[in-house]
Amino acid sequence: MTVRMDRENANYYVIETTMIGRYSFSDAANRGAKNSRMCPHMQNGDDLYDLVTVSDARQKGILPLPWH
């Protein structure tokens, strides 16, 4: 998952979602940065990669998996 902290800041964090709730945000962000394969594709303008905001996903009916 890629996260932008606010609208003014262009810095994005790639988060390893399997670590959420078990490790710190910093650990999940560090792992995500190491494992990220999306960023180079986006920087090169690859049409198969894009960012989707959470609000846009929700409006289109894409919901998170239930938390158990």
Secondary structure, DSSP 4 states (H G I P E B T S, - for coil): -EEES-SS---EEE--GGGBTTB-HHHHHHHHHHH--HHHHHHTT-TT-----HHHHHHTT--PPPP-
